[in-house]
């Protein structure tokens, strides 16, 4: 569970600051094996897009699904 806690923290941090290469590597290695963290990533994307839509701010990458 400690690894998931770290990964979800990094996914949240990525909304506020650029992650290091090492942090992205940790995320990319963990996500294929953890449906809980993949679901968390989807949920925070959805929440971010909804907040941006409600505020009128365009979301970078929203048109093509990139993040």
N, CA, C and O atoms as a Tripos MOL2 file, in Angstrom:
@<TRIPOS>MOLECULE
protein
  268   267    67     0     0
PROTEIN
NO_CHARGES

@<TRIPOS>ATOM
      1 N           0.8130   -1.2000    0.0000 N.3       1 UNK1
      2 CA          0.0000    0.0000    0.0000 C.3       1 UNK1
      3 C           0.8530    1.2600    0.0000 C.2       1 UNK1
      4 O           0.4450    2.2840   -0.5470 O.2       1 UNK1
      5 N           2.0170    1.1970    0.5990 N.am      2 UNK2
      6 CA          2.9000    2.3600    0.6290 C.3       2 UNK2
      7 C           3.2740    2.8260   -0.7560 C.2       2 UNK2
      8 O           3.3690    4.0290   -1.0030 O.2       2 UNK2
      9 N           3.4910    1.8800   -1.6790 N.am      3 UNK3
     10 CA          3.8370    2.2520   -3.0410 C.3       3 UNK3
     11 C           2.6810    2.9900   -3.7020 C.2       3 UNK3
     12 O           2.9020    3.9880   -4.3890 O.2       3 UNK3
     13 N           1.4540    2.5180   -3.5070 N.am      4 UNK4
     14 CA          0.2830    3.1870   -4.0790 C.3       4 UNK4
     15 C           0.1300    4.5860   -3.4990 C.2       4 UNK4
     16 O          -0.2040    5.5240   -4.2220 O.2       4 UNK4
     17 N           0.3680    4.7300   -2.2170 N.am      5 UNK5
     18 CA          0.2750    6.0530   -1.5880 C.3       5 UNK5
     19 C           1.2640    7.0140   -2.2500 C.2       5 UNK5
     20 O           0.9290    8.1690   -2.5120 O.2       5 UNK5
     21 N           2.4710    6.5400   -2.5160 N.am      6 UNK6
     22 CA          3.4840    7.3680   -3.1620 C.3       6 UNK6
     23 C           3.0720    7.7170   -4.5980 C.2       6 UNK6
     24 O           3.2320    8.8610   -5.0250 O.2       6 UNK6
     25 N           2.5520    6.7560   -5.3300 N.am      7 UNK7
     26 CA          2.1700    6.9830   -6.7250 C.3       7 UNK7
     27 C           0.9960    7.9510   -6.8080 C.2       7 UNK7
     28 O           1.0030    8.8510   -7.6480 O.2       7 UNK7
     29 N          -0.0150    7.7830   -5.9530 N.am      8 UNK8
     30 CA         -1.1420    8.7100   -6.0020 C.3       8 UNK8
     31 C          -0.7080   10.1190   -5.6040 C.2       8 UNK8
     32 O          -1.2280   11.1000   -6.1350 O.2       8 UNK8
     33 N           0.2350   10.2250   -4.6810 N.am      9 UNK9
     34 CA          0.7680   11.5440   -4.3250 C.3       9 UNK9
     35 C           1.4510   12.1810   -5.5270 C.2       9 UNK9
     36 O           1.2680   13.3670   -5.8020 O.2       9 UNK9
     37 N           2.2520   11.3710   -6.2510 N.am     10 UNK10
     38 CA          2.9340   11.8880   -7.4360 C.3      10 UNK10
     39 C           1.9410   12.3060   -8.5230 C.2      10 UNK10
     40 O           2.1290   13.3290   -9.1800 O.2      10 UNK10
     41 N           0.8980   11.5190   -8.7070 N.am     11 UNK11
     42 CA         -0.1180   11.8750   -9.7030 C.3      11 UNK11
     43 C          -0.7780   13.1970   -9.3370 C.2      11 UNK11
     44 O          -1.0490   14.0150  -10.2160 O.2      11 UNK11
     45 N          -1.0370   13.4110   -8.0730 N.am     12 UNK12
     46 CA         -1.6050   14.6810   -7.6200 C.3      12 UNK12
     47 C          -0.5900   15.8140   -7.7620 C.2      12 UNK12
     48 O          -0.9370   16.9120   -8.1970 O.2      12 UNK12
     49 N           0.6550   15.5470   -7.3980 N.am     13 UNK13
     50 CA          1.7060   16.5640   -7.5190 C.3      13 UNK13
     51 C           1.8770   17.0180   -8.9620 C.2      13 UNK13
     52 O           2.1790   18.1830   -9.2210 O.2      13 UNK13
     53 N           1.6860   16.0980   -9.8960 N.am     14 UNK14
     54 CA          1.8750   16.4240  -11.3160 C.3      14 UNK14
     55 C           0.9040   17.5100  -11.7830 C.2      14 UNK14
     56 O           1.1460   18.1630  -12.7980 O.2      14 UNK14
     57 N          -0.1860   17.7020  -11.0520 N.am     15 UNK15
     58 CA         -1.1250   18.7630  -11.3990 C.3      15 UNK15
     59 C          -0.5750   20.1370  -11.0250 C.2      15 UNK15
     60 O          -0.9790   21.1480  -11.5990 O.2      15 UNK15
     61 N           0.3460   20.1740  -10.0650 N.am     16 UNK16
     62 CA          0.8400   21.4390   -9.5270 C.3      16 UNK16
     63 C           2.2810   21.7750   -9.8910 C.2      16 UNK16
     64 O           2.6900   22.9350   -9.8360 O.2      16 UNK16
     65 N           3.0410   20.7580  -10.2590 N.am     17 UNK17
     66 CA          4.4670   21.0070  -10.5450 C.3      17 UNK17
     67 C           4.9680   19.9810  -11.5490 C.2      17 UNK17
     68 O           4.3930   18.9010  -11.6840 O.2      17 UNK17
     69 N           6.0490   20.3250  -12.2570 N.am     18 UNK18
     70 CA          6.6510   19.3280  -13.1500 C.3      18 UNK18
     71 C           7.3170   18.2290  -12.3280 C.2      18 UNK18
     72 O           8.0270   18.5070  -11.3610 O.2      18 UNK18
     73 N           7.0830   16.9910  -12.7190 N.am     19 UNK19
     74 CA          7.7260   15.8720  -12.0300 C.3      19 UNK19
     75 C           9.1010   15.6130  -12.6300 C.2      19 UNK19
     76 O           9.3640   15.9430  -13.7860 O.2      19 UNK19
     77 N           9.9670   15.0180  -11.8230 N.am     20 UNK20
     78 CA         11.2890   14.6480  -12.3160 C.3      20 UNK20
     79 C          11.1660   13.4080  -13.1990 C.2      20 UNK20
     80 O          10.1420   12.7250  -13.1940 O.2      20 UNK20
     81 N          12.2020   13.1370  -13.9360 N.am     21 UNK21
     82 CA         12.2170   11.9340  -14.7660 C.3      21 UNK21
     83 C          12.0450   10.6910  -13.9110 C.2      21 UNK21
     84 O          11.3070    9.7780  -14.2830 O.2      21 UNK21
     85 N          12.7120   10.6460  -12.7830 N.am     22 UNK22
     86 CA         12.6010    9.5030  -11.8880 C.3      22 UNK22
     87 C          11.1860    9.3010  -11.3670 C.2      22 UNK22
     88 O          10.7260    8.1670  -11.2270 O.2      22 UNK22
     89 N          10.4970   10.3980  -11.0800 N.am     23 UNK23
     90 CA          9.1160   10.3070  -10.6160 C.3      23 UNK23
     91 C           8.2110    9.7520  -11.7090 C.2      23 UNK23
     92 O           7.3520    8.9130  -11.4410 O.2      23 UNK23
     93 N           8.4050   10.2270  -12.9580 N.am     24 UNK24
     94 CA          7.6030    9.7100  -14.0720 C.3      24 UNK24
     95 C           7.9000    8.2300  -14.3130 C.2      24 UNK24
     96 O           6.9910    7.4580  -14.6170 O.2      24 UNK24
     97 N           9.1480    7.8370  -14.1810 N.am     25 UNK25
     98 CA          9.5030    6.4230  -14.3620 C.3      25 UNK25
     99 C           8.7860    5.5690  -13.3150 C.2      25 UNK25
    100 O           8.2460    4.5100  -13.6370 O.2      25 UNK25
    101 N           8.7840    6.0310  -12.0680 N.am     26 UNK26
    102 CA          8.1000    5.2840  -11.0040 C.3      26 UNK26
    103 C           6.6170    5.1180  -11.3270 C.2      26 UNK26
    104 O           6.0510    4.0420  -11.1320 O.2      26 UNK26
    105 N           5.9940    6.1790  -11.8170 N.am     27 UNK27
    106 CA          4.5750    6.1130  -12.1840 C.3      27 UNK27
    107 C           4.3690    5.1410  -13.3310 C.2      27 UNK27
    108 O           3.4870    4.2830  -13.2750 O.2      27 UNK27
    109 N           5.1760    5.2720  -14.3680 N.am     28 UNK28
    110 CA          5.0140    4.4270  -15.5540 C.3      28 UNK28
    111 C           5.2700    2.9480  -15.2720 C.2      28 UNK28
    112 O           4.6820    2.0850  -15.9240 O.2      28 UNK28
    113 N           6.1230    2.6530  -14.3280 N.am     29 UNK29
    114 CA          6.3730    1.2580  -13.9620 C.3      29 UNK29
    115 C           5.2460    0.6910  -13.0980 C.2      29 UNK29
    116 O           4.9480   -0.5010  -13.1660 O.2      29 UNK29
    117 N           4.6290    1.5360  -12.2980 N.am     30 UNK30
    118 CA          3.6080    1.0770  -11.3640 C.3      30 UNK30
    119 C           2.2250    0.9340  -12.0060 C.2      30 UNK30
    120 O           1.5160   -0.0350  -11.7360 O.2      30 UNK30
    121 N           1.8430    1.8810  -12.8440 N.am     31 UNK31
    122 CA          0.4740    1.8980  -13.3640 C.3      31 UNK31
    123 C           0.0350    0.6350  -14.1080 C.2      31 UNK31
    124 O          -1.1110    0.2200  -13.9380 O.2      31 UNK31
    125 N           0.8780    0.0060  -14.9150 N.am     32 UNK32
    126 CA          0.4040   -1.1940  -15.6210 C.3      32 UNK32
    127 C          -0.0150   -2.3360  -14.6890 C.2      32 UNK32
    128 O          -0.7860   -3.2090  -15.0870 O.2      32 UNK32
    129 N           0.4800   -2.3310  -13.4770 N.am     33 UNK33
    130 CA          0.1820   -3.4340  -12.5620 C.3      33 UNK33
    131 C          -0.8300   -3.0770  -11.4830 C.2      33 UNK33
    132 O          -1.1450   -3.9170  -10.6400 O.2      33 UNK33
    133 N          -1.3490   -1.8420  -11.4880 N.am     34 UNK34
    134 CA         -2.2160   -1.4180  -10.3850 C.3      34 UNK34
    135 C          -3.4730   -0.7220  -10.8990 C.2      34 UNK34
    136 O          -3.4350    0.4480  -11.2810 O.2      34 UNK34
    137 N          -4.5680   -1.4440  -10.9020 N.am     35 UNK35
    138 CA         -5.8250   -0.8650  -11.3850 C.3      35 UNK35
    139 C          -6.3220    0.2460  -10.4700 C.2      35 UNK35
    140 O          -6.9740    1.1770  -10.9430 O.2      35 UNK35
    141 N          -6.0340    0.1750   -9.1840 N.am     36 UNK36
    142 CA         -6.4540    1.2290   -8.2610 C.3      36 UNK36
    143 C          -5.8190    2.5670   -8.5950 C.2      36 UNK36
    144 O          -6.4980    3.5940   -8.5970 O.2      36 UNK36
    145 N          -4.5360    2.5640   -8.8730 N.am     37 UNK37
    146 CA         -3.8420    3.8100   -9.2220 C.3      37 UNK37
    147 C          -4.2470    4.3000  -10.6150 C.2      37 UNK37
    148 O          -4.3250    5.5060  -10.8530 O.2      37 UNK37
    149 N          -4.5050    3.3650  -11.5330 N.am     38 UNK38
    150 CA         -5.0060    3.7740  -12.8540 C.3      38 UNK38
    151 C          -6.3680    4.4440  -12.7160 C.2      38 UNK38
    152 O          -6.6360    5.4490  -13.3750 O.2      38 UNK38
    153 N          -7.2220    3.8970  -11.8680 N.am     39 UNK39
    154 CA         -8.5330    4.5000  -11.6350 C.3      39 UNK39
    155 C          -8.3970    5.8710  -10.9810 C.2      39 UNK39
    156 O          -9.1280    6.7980  -11.3280 O.2      39 UNK39
    157 N          -7.4740    6.0050  -10.0460 N.am     40 UNK40
    158 CA         -7.2310    7.2980   -9.4020 C.3      40 UNK40
    159 C          -6.8060    8.3310  -10.4460 C.2      40 UNK40
    160 O          -7.2860    9.4650  -10.4350 O.2      40 UNK40
    161 N          -5.9120    7.9370  -11.3420 N.am     41 UNK41
    162 CA         -5.4560    8.8510  -12.3930 C.3      41 UNK41
    163 C          -6.6340    9.2990  -13.2580 C.2      41 UNK41
    164 O          -6.7420   10.4810  -13.5870 O.2      41 UNK41
    165 N          -7.5070    8.3800  -13.6260 N.am     42 UNK42
    166 CA         -8.6880    8.7310  -14.4220 C.3      42 UNK42
    167 C          -9.5960    9.6930  -13.6610 C.2      42 UNK42
    168 O         -10.1280   10.6390  -14.2410 O.2      42 UNK42
    169 N          -9.7730    9.4500  -12.3680 N.am     43 UNK43
    170 CA        -10.6490   10.2940  -11.5640 C.3      43 UNK43
    171 C         -10.1160   11.7090  -11.4330 C.2      43 UNK43
    172 O         -10.8820   12.6670  -11.5460 O.2      43 UNK43
    173 N          -8.8150   11.8620  -11.1970 N.am     44 UNK44
    174 CA         -8.2990   13.2290  -11.0610 C.3      44 UNK44
    175 C          -8.3070   13.9520  -12.4040 C.2      44 UNK44
    176 O          -8.4790   15.1700  -12.4430 O.2      44 UNK44
    177 N          -8.1230   13.2190  -13.5130 N.am     45 UNK45
    178 CA         -8.2510   13.8430  -14.8350 C.3      45 UNK45
    179 C          -9.6650   14.3550  -15.0500 C.2      45 UNK45
    180 O          -9.8660   15.4830  -15.5000 O.2      45 UNK45
    181 N         -10.6460   13.5140  -14.7250 N.am     46 UNK46
    182 CA        -12.0400   13.8870  -14.8820 C.3      46 UNK46
    183 C         -12.3820   15.1090  -14.0310 C.2      46 UNK46
    184 O         -13.0410   16.0340  -14.5060 O.2      46 UNK46
    185 N         -11.9390   15.1130  -12.7860 N.am     47 UNK47
    186 CA        -12.1980   16.2450  -11.9040 C.3      47 UNK47
    187 C         -11.5400   17.5240  -12.4190 C.2      47 UNK47
    188 O         -12.1390   18.5980  -12.3700 O.2      47 UNK47
    189 N         -10.3030   17.4050  -12.9140 N.am     48 UNK48
    190 CA         -9.6020   18.5760  -13.4370 C.3      48 UNK48
    191 C         -10.3200   19.1260  -14.6560 C.2      48 UNK48
    192 O         -10.5120   20.3360  -14.7750 O.2      48 UNK48
    193 N         -10.7210   18.2310  -15.5700 N.am     49 UNK49
    194 CA        -11.4210   18.6740  -16.7720 C.3      49 UNK49
    195 C         -12.7680   19.3010  -16.4260 C.2      49 UNK49
    196 O         -13.1550   20.2970  -17.0370 O.2      49 UNK49
    197 N         -13.4890   18.7350  -15.4550 N.am     50 UNK50
    198 CA        -14.7710   19.2980  -15.0420 C.3      50 UNK50
    199 C         -14.5750   20.6830  -14.4210 C.2      50 UNK50
    200 O         -15.3480   21.6010  -14.6960 O.2      50 UNK50
    201 N         -13.5610   20.8340  -13.5990 N.am     51 UNK51
    202 CA        -13.2930   22.1310  -12.9730 C.3      51 UNK51
    203 C         -12.9280   23.1690  -14.0240 C.2      51 UNK51
    204 O         -13.3760   24.3130  -13.9570 O.2      51 UNK51
    205 N         -12.1190   22.7680  -14.9880 N.am     52 UNK52
    206 CA        -11.7360   23.7010  -16.0470 C.3      52 UNK52
    207 C         -12.9350   24.0690  -16.9130 C.2      52 UNK52
    208 O         -13.0760   25.2220  -17.3200 O.2      52 UNK52
    209 N         -13.7870   23.1090  -17.1920 N.am     53 UNK53
    210 CA        -14.9800   23.3740  -17.9900 C.3      53 UNK53
    211 C         -15.8880   24.3630  -17.2630 C.2      53 UNK53
    212 O         -16.3950   25.3100  -17.8640 O.2      53 UNK53
    213 N         -16.0840   24.1410  -15.9920 N.am     54 UNK54
    214 CA        -16.9500   25.0260  -15.2030 C.3      54 UNK54
    215 C         -16.3640   26.4280  -15.0820 C.2      54 UNK54
    216 O         -17.1150   27.4000  -14.9990 O.2      54 UNK54
    217 N         -15.0470   26.5510  -15.0700 N.am     55 UNK55
    218 CA        -14.4140   27.8590  -14.9250 C.3      55 UNK55
    219 C         -14.1680   28.5340  -16.2690 C.2      55 UNK55
    220 O         -13.8070   29.7090  -16.3210 O.2      55 UNK55
    221 N         -14.3630   27.7870  -17.3600 N.am     56 UNK56
    222 CA        -14.1410   28.3630  -18.6840 C.3      56 UNK56
    223 C         -12.6940   28.3140  -19.1460 C.2      56 UNK56
    224 O         -12.3540   28.8830  -20.1840 O.2      56 UNK56
    225 N         -11.8450   27.6430  -18.3900 N.am     57 UNK57
    226 CA        -10.4320   27.5030  -18.7550 C.3      57 UNK57
    227 C         -10.2940   26.2920  -19.6560 C.2      57 UNK57
    228 O         -10.8250   25.2260  -19.3430 O.2      57 UNK57
    229 N          -9.5840   26.4370  -20.7800 N.am     58 UNK58
    230 CA         -9.3910   25.2810  -21.6480 C.3      58 UNK58
    231 C          -8.3370   24.3680  -21.0310 C.2      58 UNK58
    232 O          -7.3860   24.8340  -20.4040 O.2      58 UNK58
    233 N          -8.5160   23.0730  -21.2140 N.am     59 UNK59
    234 CA         -7.6060   22.0750  -20.6750 C.3      59 UNK59
    235 C          -6.6150   21.6720  -21.7430 C.2      59 UNK59
    236 O          -7.0290   21.1600  -22.7830 O.2      59 UNK59
    237 N          -5.3040   21.8820  -21.5340 N.am     60 UNK60
    238 CA         -4.3200   21.4450  -22.5290 C.3      60 UNK60
    239 C          -4.4030   19.9500  -22.7310 C.2      60 UNK60
    240 O          -4.4330   19.1850  -21.7660 O.2      60 UNK60
    241 N          -4.4400   19.5330  -23.9830 N.am     61 UNK61
    242 CA         -4.4570   18.1120  -24.2990 C.3      61 UNK61
    243 C          -5.8310   17.4830  -24.2410 C.2      61 UNK61
    244 O          -5.9670   16.2990  -24.5490 O.2      61 UNK61
    245 N          -6.8530   18.2250  -23.8580 N.am     62 UNK62
    246 CA         -8.1840   17.6430  -23.7210 C.3      62 UNK62
    247 C          -8.7360   17.1750  -25.0530 C.2      62 UNK62
    248 O          -9.4610   16.1820  -25.1090 O.2      62 UNK62
    249 N          -8.4040   17.8780  -26.1230 N.am     63 UNK63
    250 CA         -8.9350   17.5020  -27.4330 C.3      63 UNK63
    251 C          -8.3790   16.1870  -27.9310 C.2      63 UNK63
    252 O          -9.0720   15.4360  -28.6170 O.2      63 UNK63
    253 N          -7.1230   15.8990  -27.5890 N.am     64 UNK64
    254 CA         -6.5160   14.6670  -28.0940 C.3      64 UNK64
    255 C          -6.2220   13.6460  -27.0020 C.2      64 UNK64
    256 O          -5.6180   12.6100  -27.2780 O.2      64 UNK64
    257 N          -6.6390   13.9210  -25.7590 N.am     65 UNK65
    258 CA         -6.4810   12.9460  -24.6920 C.3      65 UNK65
    259 C          -5.0950   12.8790  -24.0780 C.2      65 UNK65
    260 O          -4.8360   12.0100  -23.2460 O.2      65 UNK65
    261 N          -4.1910   13.7800  -24.4700 N.am     66 UNK66
    262 CA         -2.8350   13.7820  -23.9100 C.3      66 UNK66
    263 C          -2.8290   14.4450  -22.5550 C.2      66 UNK66
    264 O          -3.6940   15.2620  -22.2380 O.2      66 UNK66
    265 N          -1.8430   14.0830  -21.7620 N.am     67 UNK67
    266 CA         -1.6100   14.7500  -20.4720 C.3      67 UNK67
    267 C          -0.1810   14.7160  -20.1090 C.2      67 UNK67
    268 O           0.2010   15.2290  -19.0570 O.2      67 UNK67
@<TRIPOS>BOND
     1     1     2 1
     2     2     3 1
     3     3     4 2
     4     3     5 am
     5     5     6 1
     6     6     7 1
     7     7     8 2
     8     7     9 am
     9     9    10 1
    10    10    11 1
    11    11    12 2
    12    11    13 am
    13    13    14 1
    14    14    15 1
    15    15    16 2
    16    15    17 am
    17    17    18 1
    18    18    19 1
    19    19    20 2
    20    19    21 am
    21    21    22 1
    22    22    23 1
    23    23    24 2
    24    23    25 am
    25    25    26 1
    26    26    27 1
    27    27    28 2
    28    27    29 am
    29    29    30 1
    30    30    31 1
    31    31    32 2
    32    31    33 am
    33    33    34 1
    34    34    35 1
    35    35    36 2
    36    35    37 am
    37    37    38 1
    38    38    39 1
    39    39    40 2
    40    39    41 am
    41    41    42 1
    42    42    43 1
    43    43    44 2
    44    43    45 am
    45    45    46 1
    46    46    47 1
    47    47    48 2
    48    47    49 am
    49    49    50 1
    50    50    51 1
    51    51    52 2
    52    51    53 am
    53    53    54 1
    54    54    55 1
    55    55    56 2
    56    55    57 am
    57    57    58 1
    58    58    59 1
    59    59    60 2
    60    59    61 am
    61    61    62 1
    62    62    63 1
    63    63    64 2
    64    63    65 am
    65    65    66 1
    66    66    67 1
    67    67    68 2
    68    67    69 am
    69    69    70 1
    70    70    71 1
    71    71    72 2
    72    71    73 am
    73    73    74 1
    74    74    75 1
    75    75    76 2
    76    75    77 am
    77    77    78 1
    78    78    79 1
    79    79    80 2
    80    79    81 am
    81    81    82 1
    82    82    83 1
    83    83    84 2
    84    83    85 am
    85    85    86 1
    86    86    87 1
    87    87    88 2
    88    87    89 am
    89    89    90 1
    90    90    91 1
    91    91    92 2
    92    91    93 am
    93    93    94 1
    94    94    95 1
    95    95    96 2
    96    95    97 am
    97    97    98 1
    98    98    99 1
    99    99   100 2
   100    99   101 am
   101   101   102 1
   102   102   103 1
   103   103   104 2
   104   103   105 am
   105   105   106 1
   106   106   107 1
   107   107   108 2
   108   107   109 am
   109   109   110 1
   110   110   111 1
   111   111   112 2
   112   111   113 am
   113   113   114 1
   114   114   115 1
   115   115   116 2
   116   115   117 am
   117   117   118 1
   118   118   119 1
   119   119   120 2
   120   119   121 am
   121   121   122 1
   122   122   123 1
   123   123   124 2
   124   123   125 am
   125   125   126 1
   126   126   127 1
   127   127   128 2
   128   127   129 am
   129   129   130 1
   130   130   131 1
   131   131   132 2
   132   131   133 am
   133   133   134 1
   134   134   135 1
   135   135   136 2
   136   135   137 am
   137   137   138 1
   138   138   139 1
   139   139   140 2
   140   139   141 am
   141   141   142 1
   142   142   143 1
   143   143   144 2
   144   143   145 am
   145   145   146 1
   146   146   147 1
   147   147   148 2
   148   147   149 am
   149   149   150 1
   150   150   151 1
   151   151   152 2
   152   151   153 am
   153   153   154 1
   154   154   155 1
   155   155   156 2
   156   155   157 am
   157   157   158 1
   158   158   159 1
   159   159   160 2
   160   159   161 am
   161   161   162 1
   162   162   163 1
   163   163   164 2
   164   163   165 am
   165   165   166 1
   166   166   167 1
   167   167   168 2
   168   167   169 am
   169   169   170 1
   170   170   171 1
   171   171   172 2
   172   171   173 am
   173   173   174 1
   174   174   175 1
   175   175   176 2
   176   175   177 am
   177   177   178 1
   178   178   179 1
   179   179   180 2
   180   179   181 am
   181   181   182 1
   182   182   183 1
   183   183   184 2
   184   183   185 am
   185   185   186 1
   186   186   187 1
   187   187   188 2
   188   187   189 am
   189   189   190 1
   190   190   191 1
   191   191   192 2
   192   191   193 am
   193   193   194 1
   194   194   195 1
   195   195   196 2
   196   195   197 am
   197   197   198 1
   198   198   199 1
   199   199   200 2
   200   199   201 am
   201   201   202 1
   202   202   203 1
   203   203   204 2
   204   203   205 am
   205   205   206 1
   206   206   207 1
   207   207   208 2
   208   207   209 am
   209   209   210 1
   210   210   211 1
   211   211   212 2
   212   211   213 am
   213   213   214 1
   214   214   215 1
   215   215   216 2
   216   215   217 am
   217   217   218 1
   218   218   219 1
   219   219   220 2
   220   219   221 am
   221   221   222 1
   222   222   223 1
   223   223   224 2
   224   223   225 am
   225   225   226 1
   226   226   227 1
   227   227   228 2
   228   227   229 am
   229   229   230 1
   230   230   231 1
   231   231   232 2
   232   231   233 am
   233   233   234 1
   234   234   235 1
   235   235   236 2
   236   235   237 am
   237   237   238 1
   238   238   239 1
   239   239   240 2
   240   239   241 am
   241   241   242 1
   242   242   243 1
   243   243   244 2
   244   243   245 am
   245   245   246 1
   246   246   247 1
   247   247   248 2
   248   247   249 am
   249   249   250 1
   250   250   251 1
   251   251   252 2
   252   251   253 am
   253   253   254 1
   254   254   255 1
   255   255   256 2
   256   255   257 am
   257   257   258 1
   258   258   259 1
   259   259   260 2
   260   259   261 am
   261   261   262 1
   262   262   263 1
   263   263   264 2
   264   263   265 am
   265   265   266 1
   266   266   267 1
   267   267   268 2
@<TRIPOS>SUBSTRUCTURE
     1 UNK1         2 RESIDUE 1 A UNK
     2 UNK2         6 RESIDUE 1 A UNK
     3 UNK3        10 RESIDUE 1 A UNK
     4 UNK4        14 RESIDUE 1 A UNK
     5 UNK5        18 RESIDUE 1 A UNK
     6 UNK6        22 RESIDUE 1 A UNK
     7 UNK7        26 RESIDUE 1 A UNK
     8 UNK8        30 RESIDUE 1 A UNK
     9 UNK9        34 RESIDUE 1 A UNK
    10 UNK10       38 RESIDUE 1 A UNK
    11 UNK11       42 RESIDUE 1 A UNK
    12 UNK12       46 RESIDUE 1 A UNK
    13 UNK13       50 RESIDUE 1 A UNK
    14 UNK14       54 RESIDUE 1 A UNK
    15 UNK15       58 RESIDUE 1 A UNK
    16 UNK16       62 RESIDUE 1 A UNK
    17 UNK17       66 RESIDUE 1 A UNK
    18 UNK18       70 RESIDUE 1 A UNK
    19 UNK19       74 RESIDUE 1 A UNK
    20 UNK20       78 RESIDUE 1 A UNK
    21 UNK21       82 RESIDUE 1 A UNK
    22 UNK22       86 RESIDUE 1 A UNK
    23 UNK23       90 RESIDUE 1 A UNK
    24 UNK24       94 RESIDUE 1 A UNK
    25 UNK25       98 RESIDUE 1 A UNK
    26 UNK26      102 RESIDUE 1 A UNK
    27 UNK27      106 RESIDUE 1 A UNK
    28 UNK28      110 RESIDUE 1 A UNK
    29 UNK29      114 RESIDUE 1 A UNK
    30 UNK30      118 RESIDUE 1 A UNK
    31 UNK31      122 RESIDUE 1 A UNK
    32 UNK32      126 RESIDUE 1 A UNK
    33 UNK33      130 RESIDUE 1 A UNK
    34 UNK34      134 RESIDUE 1 A UNK
    35 UNK35      138 RESIDUE 1 A UNK
    36 UNK36      142 RESIDUE 1 A UNK
    37 UNK37      146 RESIDUE 1 A UNK
    38 UNK38      150 RESIDUE 1 A UNK
    39 UNK39      154 RESIDUE 1 A UNK
    40 UNK40      158 RESIDUE 1 A UNK
    41 UNK41      162 RESIDUE 1 A UNK
    42 UNK42      166 RESIDUE 1 A UNK
    43 UNK43      170 RESIDUE 1 A UNK
    44 UNK44      174 RESIDUE 1 A UNK
    45 UNK45      178 RESIDUE 1 A UNK
    46 UNK46      182 RESIDUE 1 A UNK
    47 UNK47      186 RESIDUE 1 A UNK
    48 UNK48      190 RESIDUE 1 A UNK
    49 UNK49      194 RESIDUE 1 A UNK
    50 UNK50      198 RESIDUE 1 A UNK
    51 UNK51      202 RESIDUE 1 A UNK
    52 UNK52      206 RESIDUE 1 A UNK
    53 UNK53      210 RESIDUE 1 A UNK
    54 UNK54      214 RESIDUE 1 A UNK
    55 UNK55      218 RESIDUE 1 A UNK
    56 UNK56      222 RESIDUE 1 A UNK
    57 UNK57      226 RESIDUE 1 A UNK
    58 UNK58      230 RESIDUE 1 A UNK
    59 UNK59      234 RESIDUE 1 A UNK
    60 UNK60      238 RESIDUE 1 A UNK
    61 UNK61      242 RESIDUE 1 A UNK
    62 UNK62      246 RESIDUE 1 A UNK
    63 UNK63      250 RESIDUE 1 A UNK
    64 UNK64      254 RESIDUE 1 A UNK
    65 UNK65      258 RESIDUE 1 A UNK
    66 UNK66      262 RESIDUE 1 A UNK
    67 UNK67      266 RESIDUE 1 A UNK
